[in-house]
Amino acid sequence: MEAKNITKTKSHAPRTYDEMMKDLKMQRDKDRQMVKGVFKYYEVPGGIVEFSFKKYKDDPIERFSLIDGQVYTIPLGVAKNLNSNTWYPVHAYIKDETGNNIQAIGQKIRRMAFQSLEFMDIEDFGNTAEKQIITVENIAR
């Protein structure tokens, strides 16, 4: 039985189920790689946070207990989750074009983060045309 085309990528080329499963397995393997870094708990300095984590269907539920300022080796997927999904919005009112107050997210308050000691994910940089990387060198004269 031939796999059916069920979705399209950004280039609009049809993808088969097998191709999507292969990509999912590659992403799961990448997220399971262990990375070393410092856990920062901005909401409660010096505090402990405990949570359960499971991203993929075949993964077991893992429990984590992290103390602010300590060095840990954790899966990359957990580190990325700590850096991108642990914030809350502070709402503010702004005026729309007619002068009426409307509610908007005023800012995001970061609760916690995982600061890398060894990894850097190229996906975190986004489009390099939009963000320029500047290097500084010390030139001895």
A tleap script that builds the chain and sets N, CA, C and O, in Angstrom:
source leaprc.protein.ff14SB
mol = sequence {
  NMET GLU ALA LYS ASN ILE THR LYS THR LYS
  SER HIE ALA PRO ARG THR TYR ASP GLU MET
  MET LYS ASP LEU LYS MET GLN ARG ASP LYS
  ASP ARG GLN MET VAL LYS GLY VAL PHE LYS
  TYR TYR GLU VAL PRO GLY GLY ILE VAL GLU
  PHE SER PHE LYS LYS TYR LYS ASP ASP PRO
  ILE GLU ARG PHE SER LEU ILE ASP GLY GLN
  VAL TYR THR ILE PRO LEU GLY VAL ALA LYS
  ASN LEU ASN SER ASN THR TRP TYR PRO VAL
  HIE ALA TYR ILE LYS ASP GLU THR GLY ASN
  ASN ILE GLN ALA ILE GLY GLN LYS ILE ARG
  ARG MET ALA PHE GLN SER LEU GLU PHE MET
  ASP ILE GLU ASP PHE GLY ASN THR ALA GLU
  LYS GLN ILE ILE THR VAL GLU ASN ILE ALA
  CARG
}
set mol.1.N position { 0.835 -1.171 0.000 }
set mol.1.CA position { 0.000 0.000 0.000 }
set mol.1.C position { 0.887 1.243 0.000 }
set mol.1.O position { 1.818 1.335 0.800 }
set mol.2.N position { 0.618 2.173 -0.860 }
set mol.2.CA position { 1.405 3.391 -0.996 }
set mol.2.C position { 0.897 4.440 -0.005 }
set mol.2.O position { -0.309 4.608 0.176 }
set mol.3.N position { 1.849 5.150 0.639 }
set mol.3.CA position { 1.464 6.195 1.596 }
set mol.3.C position { 0.839 7.362 0.852 }
set mol.3.O position { 1.275 7.713 -0.244 }
set mol.4.N position { -0.189 7.965 1.451 }
set mol.4.CA position { -0.870 9.093 0.827 }
set mol.4.C position { -0.192 10.398 1.214 }
set mol.4.O position { 0.408 10.499 2.284 }
set mol.5.N position { -0.288 11.392 0.345 }
set mol.5.CA position { 0.193 12.728 0.659 }
set mol.5.C position { -0.823 13.370 1.594 }
set mol.5.O position { -2.000 13.486 1.252 }
set mol.6.N position { -0.366 13.791 2.783 }
set mol.6.CA position { -1.334 14.351 3.713 }
set mol.6.C position { -1.001 15.759 4.172 }
set mol.6.O position { -1.806 16.369 4.876 }
set mol.7.N position { 0.143 16.295 3.806 }
set mol.7.CA position { 0.469 17.666 4.187 }
set mol.7.C position { 1.493 18.233 3.222 }
set mol.7.O position { 2.027 17.520 2.372 }
set mol.8.N position { 1.758 19.510 3.360 }
set mol.8.CA position { 2.744 20.163 2.514 }
set mol.8.C position { 3.745 20.881 3.387 }
set mol.8.O position { 3.403 21.351 4.472 }
set mol.9.N position { 4.985 20.972 2.921 }
set mol.9.CA position { 6.018 21.703 3.637 }
set mol.9.C position { 5.985 23.152 3.198 }
set mol.9.O position { 5.134 23.545 2.400 }
set mol.10.N position { 6.912 23.952 3.718 }
set mol.10.CA position { 6.979 25.361 3.355 }
set mol.10.C position { 7.189 25.543 1.855 }
set mol.10.O position { 6.728 26.535 1.289 }
set mol.11.N position { 7.872 24.609 1.203 }
set mol.11.CA position { 8.095 24.723 -0.237 }
set mol.11.C position { 6.898 24.172 -1.017 }
set mol.11.O position { 6.927 24.118 -2.246 }
set mol.12.N position { 5.858 23.768 -0.306 }
set mol.12.CA position { 4.615 23.273 -0.891 }
set mol.12.C position { 4.781 21.940 -1.605 }
set mol.12.O position { 3.925 21.560 -2.403 }
set mol.13.N position { 5.853 21.235 -1.336 }
set mol.13.CA position { 6.030 19.902 -1.901 }
set mol.13.C position { 5.270 18.913 -1.017 }
set mol.13.O position { 5.401 18.960 0.206 }
set mol.14.N position { 4.485 18.028 -1.609 }
set mol.14.CA position { 3.730 17.067 -0.805 }
set mol.14.C position { 4.660 16.138 -0.020 }
set mol.14.O position { 5.718 15.741 -0.508 }
set mol.15.N position { 4.244 15.802 1.203 }
set mol.15.CA position { 5.033 14.888 2.031 }
set mol.15.C position { 4.196 13.664 2.331 }
set mol.15.O position { 2.983 13.755 2.521 }
set mol.16.N position { 4.844 12.535 2.369 }
set mol.16.CA position { 4.142 11.302 2.691 }
set mol.16.C position { 4.170 11.088 4.200 }
set mol.16.O position { 4.925 11.738 4.923 }
set mol.17.N position { 3.352 10.188 4.644 }
set mol.17.CA position { 3.309 9.816 6.055 }
set mol.17.C position { 4.674 9.317 6.510 }
set mol.17.O position { 5.138 9.666 7.595 }
set mol.18.N position { 5.314 8.500 5.680 }
set mol.18.CA position { 6.632 7.957 6.038 }
set mol.18.C position { 7.667 9.065 6.196 }
set mol.18.O position { 8.498 9.009 7.102 }
set mol.19.N position { 7.625 10.068 5.326 }
set mol.19.CA position { 8.558 11.196 5.429 }
set mol.19.C position { 8.321 11.979 6.719 }
set mol.19.O position { 9.268 12.375 7.398 }
set mol.20.N position { 7.058 12.196 7.046 }
set mol.20.CA position { 6.748 12.920 8.284 }
set mol.20.C position { 7.190 12.136 9.508 }
set mol.20.O position { 7.704 12.722 10.461 }
set mol.21.N position { 7.000 10.826 9.500 }
set mol.21.CA position { 7.418 10.003 10.631 }
set mol.21.C position { 8.937 9.995 10.765 }
set mol.21.O position { 9.461 9.986 11.879 }
set mol.22.N position { 9.643 9.999 9.646 }
set mol.22.CA position { 11.100 10.052 9.673 }
set mol.22.C position { 11.565 11.383 10.279 }
set mol.22.O position { 12.467 11.407 11.116 }
set mol.23.N position { 10.938 12.495 9.846 }
set mol.23.CA position { 11.274 13.809 10.397 }
set mol.23.C position { 10.970 13.878 11.891 }
set mol.23.O position { 11.749 14.440 12.661 }
set mol.24.N position { 9.843 13.309 12.299 }
set mol.24.CA position { 9.465 13.301 13.710 }
set mol.24.C position { 10.470 12.507 14.535 }
set mol.24.O position { 10.832 12.917 15.637 }
set mol.25.N position { 10.922 11.373 14.007 }
set mol.25.CA position { 11.920 10.571 14.720 }
set mol.25.C position { 13.236 11.339 14.858 }
set mol.25.O position { 13.874 11.298 15.910 }
set mol.26.N position { 13.644 12.043 13.786 }
set mol.26.CA position { 14.878 12.831 13.854 }
set mol.26.C position { 14.751 13.944 14.902 }
set mol.26.O position { 15.693 14.192 15.654 }
set mol.27.N position { 13.595 14.615 14.956 }
set mol.27.CA position { 13.389 15.675 15.938 }
set mol.27.C position { 13.354 15.101 17.349 }
set mol.27.O position { 13.900 15.704 18.273 }
set mol.28.N position { 12.720 13.945 17.528 }
set mol.28.CA position { 12.675 13.294 18.847 }
set mol.28.C position { 14.079 12.921 19.303 }
set mol.28.O position { 14.432 13.137 20.462 }
set mol.29.N position { 14.882 12.362 18.401 }
set mol.29.CA position { 16.261 11.995 18.745 }
set mol.29.C position { 17.063 13.232 19.138 }
set mol.29.O position { 17.854 13.186 20.080 }
set mol.30.N position { 16.863 14.332 18.423 }
set mol.30.CA position { 17.563 15.582 18.745 }
set mol.30.C position { 17.123 16.084 20.128 }
set mol.30.O position { 17.954 16.519 20.926 }
set mol.31.N position { 15.827 16.021 20.403 }
set mol.31.CA position { 15.318 16.489 21.695 }
set mol.31.C position { 15.754 15.604 22.858 }
set mol.31.O position { 15.719 16.045 24.007 }
set mol.32.N position { 16.160 14.377 22.589 }
set mol.32.CA position { 16.609 13.466 23.645 }
set mol.32.C position { 18.094 13.618 23.958 }
set mol.32.O position { 18.564 13.058 24.949 }
set mol.33.N position { 18.853 14.364 23.136 }
set mol.33.CA position { 20.279 14.570 23.406 }
set mol.33.C position { 20.434 15.315 24.728 }
set mol.33.O position { 19.695 16.258 25.009 }
set mol.34.N position { 21.390 14.888 25.526 }
set mol.34.CA position { 21.618 15.504 26.826 }
set mol.34.C position { 22.474 16.760 26.671 }
set mol.34.O position { 23.448 16.777 25.919 }
set mol.35.N position { 22.086 17.818 27.403 }
set mol.35.CA position { 22.812 19.085 27.377 }
set mol.35.C position { 23.064 19.539 28.814 }
set mol.35.O position { 22.314 19.211 29.734 }
set mol.36.N position { 24.135 20.297 28.974 }
set mol.36.CA position { 24.540 20.749 30.303 }
set mol.36.C position { 24.330 22.252 30.406 }
set mol.36.O position { 24.653 22.999 29.482 }
set mol.37.N position { 23.785 22.691 31.541 }
set mol.37.CA position { 23.558 24.115 31.732 }
set mol.37.C position { 23.161 24.444 33.151 }
set mol.37.O position { 23.077 23.568 34.012 }
set mol.38.N position { 22.916 25.726 33.382 }
set mol.38.CA position { 22.535 26.235 34.704 }
set mol.38.C position { 21.050 26.550 34.697 }
set mol.38.O position { 20.565 27.259 33.816 }
set mol.39.N position { 20.331 26.024 35.675 }
set mol.39.CA position { 18.911 26.323 35.819 }
set mol.39.C position { 18.749 27.633 36.572 }
set mol.39.O position { 19.330 27.808 37.643 }
set mol.40.N position { 17.963 28.555 36.025 }
set mol.40.CA position { 17.684 29.839 36.658 }
set mol.40.C position { 16.191 29.913 36.971 }
set mol.40.O position { 15.350 29.731 36.090 }
set mol.41.N position { 15.874 30.181 38.237 }
set mol.41.CA position { 14.477 30.295 38.675 }
set mol.41.C position { 14.244 31.744 39.071 }
set mol.41.O position { 14.415 32.110 40.234 }
set mol.42.N position { 13.856 32.566 38.111 }
set mol.42.CA position { 13.697 34.000 38.323 }
set mol.42.C position { 12.549 34.328 39.276 }
set mol.42.O position { 12.612 35.311 40.014 }
set mol.43.N position { 11.515 33.513 39.258 }
set mol.43.CA position { 10.327 33.782 40.068 }
set mol.43.C position { 10.597 33.605 41.568 }
set mol.43.O position { 10.083 34.362 42.391 }
set mol.44.N position { 11.406 32.599 41.912 }
set mol.44.CA position { 11.745 32.333 43.309 }
set mol.44.C position { 13.254 32.089 43.384 }
set mol.44.O position { 13.688 30.937 43.368 }
set mol.45.N position { 14.062 33.154 43.467 }
set mol.45.CA position { 15.515 32.963 43.541 }
set mol.45.C position { 15.899 32.033 44.693 }
set mol.45.O position { 15.453 32.208 45.827 }
set mol.46.N position { 16.735 31.043 44.377 }
set mol.46.CA position { 17.152 30.062 45.370 }
set mol.46.C position { 16.135 28.952 45.564 }
set mol.46.O position { 16.365 28.047 46.367 }
set mol.47.N position { 15.024 28.995 44.857 }
set mol.47.CA position { 13.945 28.024 45.034 }
set mol.47.C position { 14.119 26.755 44.220 }
set mol.47.O position { 15.066 26.601 43.448 }
set mol.48.N position { 13.175 25.856 44.419 }
set mol.48.CA position { 13.152 24.564 43.737 }
set mol.48.C position { 11.867 24.485 42.920 }
set mol.48.O position { 10.799 24.878 43.390 }
set mol.49.N position { 11.976 23.981 41.714 }
set mol.49.CA position { 10.776 23.733 40.906 }
set mol.49.C position { 10.763 22.251 40.538 }
set mol.49.O position { 11.791 21.680 40.174 }
set mol.50.N position { 9.596 21.643 40.638 }
set mol.50.CA position { 9.424 20.241 40.276 }
set mol.50.C position { 8.335 20.165 39.220 }
set mol.50.O position { 7.293 20.809 39.345 }
set mol.51.N position { 8.579 19.374 38.173 }
set mol.51.CA position { 7.596 19.239 37.110 }
set mol.51.C position { 7.777 17.909 36.397 }
set mol.51.O position { 8.824 17.268 36.492 }
set mol.52.N position { 6.741 17.513 35.686 }
set mol.52.CA position { 6.779 16.320 34.845 }
set mol.52.C position { 6.836 16.772 33.402 }
set mol.52.O position { 6.320 17.834 33.054 }
set mol.53.N position { 7.470 15.956 32.553 }
set mol.53.CA position { 7.626 16.348 31.158 }
set mol.53.C position { 7.493 15.132 30.261 }
set mol.53.O position { 8.081 14.081 30.518 }
set mol.54.N position { 6.707 15.293 29.198 }
set mol.54.CA position { 6.576 14.282 28.145 }
set mol.54.C position { 6.176 15.022 26.882 }
set mol.54.O position { 5.130 15.669 26.844 }
set mol.55.N position { 7.001 14.933 25.850 }
set mol.55.CA position { 6.718 15.654 24.610 }
set mol.55.C position { 6.189 14.735 23.521 }
set mol.55.O position { 5.284 15.122 22.781 }
set mol.56.N position { 6.725 13.539 23.408 }
set mol.56.CA position { 6.361 12.628 22.335 }
set mol.56.C position { 5.603 11.427 22.884 }
set mol.56.O position { 5.797 11.017 24.029 }
set mol.57.N position { 4.746 10.879 22.050 }
set mol.57.CA position { 3.874 9.770 22.441 }
set mol.57.C position { 4.647 8.596 23.045 }
set mol.57.O position { 4.215 8.020 24.044 }
set mol.58.N position { 5.775 8.242 22.452 }
set mol.58.CA position { 6.529 7.066 22.905 }
set mol.58.C position { 7.458 7.353 24.087 }
set mol.58.O position { 8.080 6.431 24.614 }
set mol.59.N position { 7.561 8.604 24.505 }
set mol.59.CA position { 8.428 8.956 25.634 }
set mol.59.C position { 7.759 8.599 26.951 }
set mol.59.O position { 6.536 8.672 27.071 }
set mol.60.N position { 8.564 8.210 27.945 }
set mol.60.CA position { 7.997 8.032 29.283 }
set mol.60.C position { 7.806 9.410 29.929 }
set mol.60.O position { 8.429 10.387 29.514 }
set mol.61.N position { 6.961 9.478 30.924 }
set mol.61.CA position { 6.807 10.714 31.695 }
set mol.61.C position { 8.012 10.792 32.628 }
set mol.61.O position { 8.272 9.873 33.406 }
set mol.62.N position { 8.745 11.906 32.538 }
set mol.62.CA position { 9.930 12.090 33.376 }
set mol.62.C position { 9.645 13.186 34.393 }
set mol.62.O position { 8.972 14.172 34.089 }
set mol.63.N position { 10.166 13.003 35.608 }
set mol.63.CA position { 10.019 14.011 36.661 }
set mol.63.C position { 11.355 14.712 36.845 }
set mol.63.O position { 12.415 14.086 36.844 }
set mol.64.N position { 11.276 16.030 37.004 }
set mol.64.CA position { 12.472 16.837 37.213 }
set mol.64.C position { 12.295 17.663 38.474 }
set mol.64.O position { 11.205 18.160 38.756 }
set mol.65.N position { 13.366 17.804 39.224 }
set mol.65.CA position { 13.421 18.662 40.403 }
set mol.65.C position { 14.691 19.495 40.251 }
set mol.65.O position { 15.801 18.976 40.368 }
set mol.66.N position { 14.516 20.796 39.987 }
set mol.66.CA position { 15.645 21.663 39.692 }
set mol.66.C position { 15.743 22.787 40.712 }
set mol.66.O position { 14.735 23.383 41.092 }
set mol.67.N position { 16.966 23.072 41.152 }
set mol.67.CA position { 17.231 24.121 42.133 }
set mol.67.C position { 17.899 25.286 41.421 }
set mol.67.O position { 18.807 25.094 40.611 }
set mol.68.N position { 17.446 26.484 41.726 }
set mol.68.CA position { 17.987 27.697 41.119 }
set mol.68.C position { 19.505 27.767 41.301 }
set mol.68.O position { 20.025 27.578 42.401 }
set mol.69.N position { 20.208 28.045 40.185 }
set mol.69.CA position { 21.652 28.232 40.224 }
set mol.69.C position { 22.476 26.967 40.120 }
set mol.69.O position { 23.703 27.045 40.052 }
set mol.70.N position { 21.844 25.799 40.106 }
set mol.70.CA position { 22.577 24.536 40.030 }
set mol.70.C position { 22.823 24.136 38.569 }
set mol.70.O position { 22.064 24.513 37.676 }
set mol.71.N position { 23.895 23.369 38.341 }
set mol.71.CA position { 24.233 22.864 37.011 }
set mol.71.C position { 23.595 21.486 36.853 }
set mol.71.O position { 23.699 20.631 37.732 }
set mol.72.N position { 22.923 21.288 35.697 }
set mol.72.CA position { 22.246 20.024 35.407 }
set mol.72.C position { 22.561 19.577 33.991 }
set mol.72.O position { 22.912 20.386 33.132 }
set mol.73.N position { 22.432 18.279 33.762 }
set mol.73.CA position { 22.465 17.709 32.430 }
set mol.73.C position { 21.070 17.137 32.187 }
set mol.73.O position { 20.648 16.185 32.844 }
set mol.74.N position { 20.363 17.741 31.223 }
set mol.74.CA position { 18.975 17.373 30.945 }
set mol.74.C position { 18.796 17.224 29.435 }
set mol.74.O position { 19.647 17.680 28.671 }
set mol.75.N position { 17.694 16.589 28.984 }
set mol.75.CA position { 17.444 16.483 27.545 }
set mol.75.C position { 17.229 17.870 26.911 }
set mol.75.O position { 16.663 18.768 27.534 }
set mol.76.N position { 17.690 18.022 25.668 }
set mol.76.CA position { 17.562 19.284 24.945 }
set mol.76.C position { 16.111 19.744 24.858 }
set mol.76.O position { 15.843 20.940 24.971 }
set mol.77.N position { 15.177 18.829 24.660 }
set mol.77.CA position { 13.760 19.184 24.580 }
set mol.77.C position { 13.256 19.827 25.860 }
set mol.77.O position { 12.437 20.744 25.804 }
set mol.78.N position { 13.724 19.368 27.005 }
set mol.78.CA position { 13.336 19.952 28.293 }
set mol.78.C position { 13.937 21.346 28.425 }
set mol.78.O position { 13.268 22.275 28.876 }
set mol.79.N position { 15.200 21.491 28.030 }
set mol.79.CA position { 15.861 22.799 28.091 }
set mol.79.C position { 15.143 23.810 27.204 }
set mol.79.O position { 14.919 24.949 27.614 }
set mol.80.N position { 14.779 23.396 25.982 }
set mol.80.CA position { 14.060 24.289 25.078 }
set mol.80.C position { 12.696 24.665 25.657 }
set mol.80.O position { 12.262 25.809 25.520 }
set mol.81.N position { 12.021 23.722 26.297 }
set mol.81.CA position { 10.731 24.005 26.918 }
set mol.81.C position { 10.878 25.023 28.047 }
set mol.81.O position { 10.064 25.940 28.161 }
set mol.82.N position { 11.900 24.872 28.875 }
set mol.82.CA position { 12.131 25.827 29.961 }
set mol.82.C position { 12.390 27.232 29.415 }
set mol.82.O position { 11.990 28.220 30.032 }
set mol.83.N position { 13.051 27.325 28.273 }
set mol.83.CA position { 13.398 28.626 27.714 }
set mol.83.C position { 12.270 29.268 26.917 }
set mol.83.O position { 12.266 30.486 26.736 }
set mol.84.N position { 11.319 28.485 26.439 }
set mol.84.CA position { 10.292 29.079 25.583 }
set mol.84.C position { 8.877 29.035 26.142 }
set mol.84.O position { 8.019 29.779 25.666 }
set mol.85.N position { 8.602 28.201 27.124 }
set mol.85.CA position { 7.215 28.030 27.585 }
set mol.85.C position { 6.992 28.359 29.052 }
set mol.85.O position { 5.947 28.007 29.598 }
set mol.86.N position { 7.927 29.014 29.700 }
set mol.86.CA position { 7.759 29.279 31.135 }
set mol.86.C position { 7.722 30.781 31.399 }
set mol.86.O position { 8.614 31.339 32.038 }
set mol.87.N position { 6.688 31.409 30.901 }
set mol.87.CA position { 6.484 32.837 31.098 }
set mol.87.C position { 4.992 33.076 31.273 }
set mol.87.O position { 4.170 32.216 30.957 }
set mol.88.N position { 4.658 34.245 31.774 }
set mol.88.CA position { 3.252 34.622 31.843 }
set mol.88.C position { 3.112 36.063 31.354 }
set mol.88.O position { 4.037 36.866 31.477 }
set mol.89.N position { 1.938 36.375 30.798 }
set mol.89.CA position { 1.752 37.723 30.261 }
set mol.89.C position { 1.310 38.710 31.339 }
set mol.89.O position { 0.599 38.347 32.276 }
set mol.90.N position { 1.734 39.941 31.194 }
set mol.90.CA position { 1.209 41.041 31.992 }
set mol.90.C position { 0.437 41.898 31.001 }
set mol.90.O position { 1.005 42.453 30.060 }
set mol.91.N position { -0.856 41.995 31.226 }
set mol.91.CA position { -1.710 42.704 30.285 }
set mol.91.C position { -1.717 44.197 30.564 }
set mol.91.O position { -1.545 44.642 31.699 }
set mol.92.N position { -1.916 44.939 29.521 }
set mol.92.CA position { -1.996 46.391 29.618 }
set mol.92.C position { -3.081 46.860 28.656 }
set mol.92.O position { -3.500 46.119 27.766 }
set mol.93.N position { -3.521 48.074 28.842 }
set mol.93.CA position { -4.496 48.648 27.924 }
set mol.93.C position { -3.794 49.628 27.002 }
set mol.93.O position { -2.952 50.419 27.425 }
set mol.94.N position { -4.162 49.554 25.732 }
set mol.94.CA position { -3.651 50.498 24.755 }
set mol.94.C position { -4.847 51.093 24.015 }
set mol.94.O position { -5.939 50.525 24.031 }
set mol.95.N position { -4.644 52.201 23.388 }
set mol.95.CA position { -5.715 52.845 22.613 }
set mol.95.C position { -5.677 52.326 21.178 }
set mol.95.O position { -4.610 52.224 20.574 }
set mol.96.N position { -6.853 52.000 20.639 }
set mol.96.CA position { -6.913 51.628 19.233 }
set mol.96.C position { -7.056 52.885 18.386 }
set mol.96.O position { -6.998 53.997 18.910 }
set mol.97.N position { -7.242 52.716 17.089 }
set mol.97.CA position { -7.283 53.870 16.191 }
set mol.97.C position { -8.473 54.788 16.435 }
set mol.97.O position { -8.464 55.943 16.009 }
set mol.98.N position { -9.502 54.280 17.120 }
set mol.98.CA position { -10.673 55.121 17.413 }
set mol.98.C position { -10.598 55.750 18.800 }
set mol.98.O position { -11.502 56.486 19.195 }
set mol.99.N position { -9.528 55.466 19.543 }
set mol.99.CA position { -9.365 56.035 20.874 }
set mol.99.C position { -9.936 55.191 21.999 }
set mol.99.O position { -9.905 55.605 23.158 }
set mol.100.N position { -10.457 54.012 21.676 }
set mol.100.CA position { -10.989 53.108 22.696 }
set mol.100.C position { -9.863 52.296 23.323 }
set mol.100.O position { -8.886 51.952 22.659 }
set mol.101.N position { -10.013 51.994 24.611 }
set mol.101.CA position { -9.029 51.147 25.284 }
set mol.101.C position { -9.252 49.700 24.880 }
set mol.101.O position { -10.379 49.207 24.908 }
set mol.102.N position { -8.175 49.021 24.503 }
set mol.102.CA position { -8.227 47.592 24.224 }
set mol.102.C position { -7.118 46.911 25.007 }
set mol.102.O position { -6.070 47.501 25.270 }
set mol.103.N position { -7.366 45.654 25.378 }
set mol.103.CA position { -6.390 44.918 26.164 }
set mol.103.C position { -5.346 44.290 25.254 }
set mol.103.O position { -5.678 43.753 24.198 }
set mol.104.N position { -4.097 44.356 25.658 }
set mol.104.CA position { -2.991 43.765 24.902 }
set mol.104.C position { -1.983 43.208 25.900 }
set mol.104.O position { -1.991 43.581 27.074 }
set mol.105.N position { -1.125 42.323 25.434 }
set mol.105.CA position { -0.054 41.823 26.302 }
set mol.105.C position { 0.990 42.925 26.392 }
set mol.105.O position { 1.618 43.284 25.396 }
set mol.106.N position { 1.167 43.455 27.594 }
set mol.106.CA position { 2.129 44.524 27.798 }
set mol.106.C position { 3.553 44.008 27.805 }
set mol.106.O position { 4.450 44.631 27.237 }
set mol.107.N position { 3.760 42.870 28.451 }
set mol.107.CA position { 5.083 42.258 28.480 }
set mol.107.C position { 4.965 40.810 28.924 }
set mol.107.O position { 3.946 40.394 29.474 }
set mol.108.N position { 6.021 40.055 28.676 }
set mol.108.CA position { 6.099 38.669 29.119 }
set mol.108.C position { 7.079 38.608 30.285 }
set mol.108.O position { 8.194 39.122 30.194 }
set mol.109.N position { 6.664 37.983 31.372 }
set mol.109.CA position { 7.523 37.812 32.542 }
set mol.109.C position { 8.062 36.379 32.531 }
set mol.109.O position { 7.303 35.414 32.618 }
set mol.110.N position { 9.357 36.266 32.425 }
set mol.110.CA position { 9.996 34.948 32.390 }
set mol.110.C position { 10.081 34.396 33.808 }
set mol.110.O position { 10.588 35.054 34.716 }
set mol.111.N position { 9.581 33.185 33.980 }
set mol.111.CA position { 9.586 32.547 35.291 }
set mol.111.C position { 10.883 31.792 35.556 }
set mol.111.O position { 11.406 31.817 36.670 }
set mol.112.N position { 11.402 31.118 34.524 }
set mol.112.CA position { 12.604 30.301 34.683 }
set mol.112.C position { 13.277 30.117 33.332 }
set mol.112.O position { 12.680 30.404 32.294 }
set mol.113.N position { 14.525 29.637 33.340 }
set mol.113.CA position { 15.273 29.409 32.102 }
set mol.113.C position { 16.366 28.384 32.349 }
set mol.113.O position { 16.700 28.060 33.489 }
set mol.114.N position { 16.908 27.887 31.258 }
set mol.114.CA position { 18.042 26.966 31.309 }
set mol.114.C position { 19.141 27.581 30.461 }
set mol.114.O position { 19.040 27.621 29.235 }
set mol.115.N position { 20.193 28.060 31.116 }
set mol.115.CA position { 21.292 28.729 30.422 }
set mol.115.C position { 22.347 27.703 30.059 }
set mol.115.O position { 22.911 27.030 30.921 }
set mol.116.N position { 22.599 27.602 28.775 }
set mol.116.CA position { 23.496 26.591 28.246 }
set mol.116.C position { 24.938 26.785 28.690 }
set mol.116.O position { 25.432 27.909 28.792 }
set mol.117.N position { 25.589 25.685 28.947 }
set mol.117.CA position { 27.029 25.685 29.141 }
set mol.117.C position { 27.721 25.035 27.952 }
set mol.117.O position { 28.949 25.042 27.866 }
set mol.118.N position { 26.923 24.463 27.017 }
set mol.118.CA position { 27.542 23.761 25.903 }
set mol.118.C position { 26.745 23.743 24.621 }
set mol.118.O position { 27.327 23.493 23.565 }
set mol.119.N position { 25.460 23.989 24.646 }
set mol.119.CA position { 24.685 23.838 23.421 }
set mol.119.C position { 24.168 25.170 22.905 }
set mol.119.O position { 23.983 26.128 23.656 }
set mol.120.N position { 23.945 25.198 21.609 }
set mol.120.CA position { 23.315 26.344 20.972 }
set mol.120.C position { 22.520 25.773 19.817 }
set mol.120.O position { 23.080 25.085 18.963 }
set mol.121.N position { 21.236 26.043 19.772 }
set mol.121.CA position { 20.380 25.522 18.726 }
set mol.121.C position { 20.248 26.570 17.636 }
set mol.121.O position { 19.792 27.681 17.904 }
set mol.122.N position { 20.632 26.244 16.427 }
set mol.122.CA position { 20.590 27.189 15.318 }
set mol.122.C position { 19.172 27.676 15.072 }
set mol.122.O position { 18.986 28.781 14.561 }
set mol.123.N position { 18.154 26.871 15.424 }
set mol.123.CA position { 16.765 27.277 15.247 }
set mol.123.C position { 16.417 28.470 16.127 }
set mol.123.O position { 15.500 29.224 15.800 }
set mol.124.N position { 17.129 28.658 17.237 }
set mol.124.CA position { 16.863 29.783 18.128 }
set mol.124.C position { 17.261 31.115 17.519 }
set mol.124.O position { 16.806 32.165 17.974 }
set mol.125.N position { 18.110 31.085 16.490 }
set mol.125.CA position { 18.549 32.314 15.856 }
set mol.125.C position { 17.526 32.861 14.884 }
set mol.125.O position { 17.535 34.058 14.597 }
set mol.126.N position { 16.642 32.017 14.369 }
set mol.126.CA position { 15.654 32.471 13.403 }
set mol.126.C position { 16.306 32.800 12.074 }
set mol.126.O position { 17.318 32.206 11.704 }
set mol.127.N position { 15.721 33.747 11.360 }
set mol.127.CA position { 16.225 34.155 10.057 }
set mol.127.C position { 17.466 35.015 10.247 }
set mol.127.O position { 17.393 36.084 10.853 }
set mol.128.N position { 18.599 34.562 9.739 }
set mol.128.CA position { 19.852 35.302 9.931 }
set mol.128.C position { 19.869 36.606 9.158 }
set mol.128.O position { 20.670 37.489 9.464 }
set mol.129.N position { 19.000 36.749 8.158 }
set mol.129.CA position { 18.933 38.016 7.439 }
set mol.129.C position { 18.338 39.098 8.338 }
set mol.129.O position { 18.651 40.279 8.189 }
set mol.130.N position { 17.480 38.687 9.273 }
set mol.130.CA position { 16.855 39.643 10.185 }
set mol.130.C position { 17.752 39.974 11.370 }
set mol.130.O position { 17.732 41.101 11.865 }
set mol.131.N position { 18.530 39.017 11.825 }
set mol.131.CA position { 19.370 39.189 13.004 }
set mol.131.C position { 20.820 39.057 12.595 }
set mol.131.O position { 21.229 38.024 12.065 }
set mol.132.N position { 21.578 40.071 12.831 }
set mol.132.CA position { 22.984 40.027 12.475 }
set mol.132.C position { 23.801 39.626 13.693 }
set mol.132.O position { 23.543 40.081 14.808 }
set mol.133.N position { 24.783 38.774 13.467 }
set mol.133.CA position { 25.689 38.375 14.526 }
set mol.133.C position { 26.948 39.219 14.386 }
set mol.133.O position { 27.564 39.264 13.321 }
set mol.134.N position { 27.316 39.876 15.452 }
set mol.134.CA position { 28.488 40.754 15.448 }
set mol.134.C position { 29.542 40.132 16.336 }
set mol.134.O position { 29.253 39.741 17.466 }
set mol.135.N position { 30.759 40.037 15.837 }
set mol.135.CA position { 31.855 39.533 16.657 }
set mol.135.C position { 32.799 40.675 16.980 }
set mol.135.O position { 32.966 41.603 16.188 }
set mol.136.N position { 33.407 40.600 18.139 }
set mol.136.CA position { 34.339 41.615 18.587 }
set mol.136.C position { 35.682 40.946 18.819 }
set mol.136.O position { 35.760 39.920 19.494 }
set mol.137.N position { 36.716 41.511 18.274 }
set mol.137.CA position { 38.057 40.961 18.448 }
set mol.137.C position { 38.933 41.996 19.124 }
set mol.137.O position { 38.784 43.196 18.895 }
set mol.138.N position { 39.840 41.528 19.950 }
set mol.138.CA position { 40.800 42.409 20.585 }
set mol.138.C position { 42.031 42.436 19.691 }
set mol.138.O position { 42.705 41.420 19.526 }
set mol.139.N position { 42.322 43.580 19.122 }
set mol.139.CA position { 43.441 43.712 18.216 }
set mol.139.C position { 44.583 44.389 18.966 }
set mol.139.O position { 44.472 45.545 19.374 }
set mol.140.N position { 45.670 43.666 19.141 }
set mol.140.CA position { 46.836 44.230 19.846 }
set mol.140.C position { 47.619 45.132 18.880 }
set mol.140.O position { 47.833 44.777 17.720 }
set mol.141.N position { 48.035 46.284 19.369 }
set mol.141.CA position { 48.790 47.209 18.516 }
set mol.141.C position { 50.169 47.402 19.063 }
set mol.141.O position { 50.963 48.146 18.487 }
savepdb mol mol.pdb
quit
